[in-house]
């Protein structure tokens, strides 16, 4: 019984240490995600929010718009022809920046266990669905701490 009690106390201390580490890492991680999005020329529509999930790791969610809505009253021909290409370029840029960010950050995060993950969910707002077709609604980047070189990407 004494061994069980000692074990439970150690587990509680480990969880408290993880939560404390996450509190220190949360704000800089959120800032880095927002900065990576802004560096592509995209707009952060909802600033990133990070959460620590026991047994999984850290999840960060950010809302992004590649382009502002077009004006239906005064459409610009040059704007519509370039819009799709601009969105594709920004999508490729954001993928590269987030992949580099999660690969670099996961190894140094104390709040993530050896077999846990860091996931960044980029929620995409498409304000020009007539011009920009087939834009995914989310880009999900996941990397395990045990294998930071492999970043999984999923488009929904």
Secondary structure as the mmCIF struct_conf table of DSSP 4:
data_model
#
loop_
_struct_conf.conf_type_id
_struct_conf.id
_struct_conf.beg_label_comp_id
_struct_conf.beg_label_asym_id
_struct_conf.beg_label_seq_id
_struct_conf.end_label_comp_id
_struct_conf.end_label_asym_id
_struct_conf.end_label_seq_id
HELX_RH_AL_P HELX_RH_AL_P1 UNK A 2 UNK A 38
TURN_TY1_P TURN_TY1_P1 UNK A 39 UNK A 41
STRN STRN1 UNK A 43 UNK A 53
TURN_TY1_P TURN_TY1_P2 UNK A 54 UNK A 56
STRN STRN2 UNK A 57 UNK A 65
BEND BEND1 UNK A 66 UNK A 67
HELX_LH_PP_P HELX_LH_PP_P1 UNK A 68 UNK A 70
BEND BEND2 UNK A 72 UNK A 74
HELX_RH_AL_P HELX_RH_AL_P2 UNK A 77 UNK A 108
TURN_TY1_P TURN_TY1_P3 UNK A 110 UNK A 111
BEND BEND3 UNK A 112 UNK A 112
TURN_TY1_P TURN_TY1_P4 UNK A 114 UNK A 115
STRN STRN3 UNK A 117 UNK A 125
BEND BEND4 UNK A 127 UNK A 127
TURN_TY1_P TURN_TY1_P5 UNK A 129 UNK A 131
BEND BEND5 UNK A 132 UNK A 132
BEND BEND6 UNK A 134 UNK A 134
BEND BEND7 UNK A 137 UNK A 137
STRN STRN4 UNK A 138 UNK A 144
TURN_TY1_P TURN_TY1_P6 UNK A 145 UNK A 146
STRN STRN5 UNK A 147 UNK A 155
#
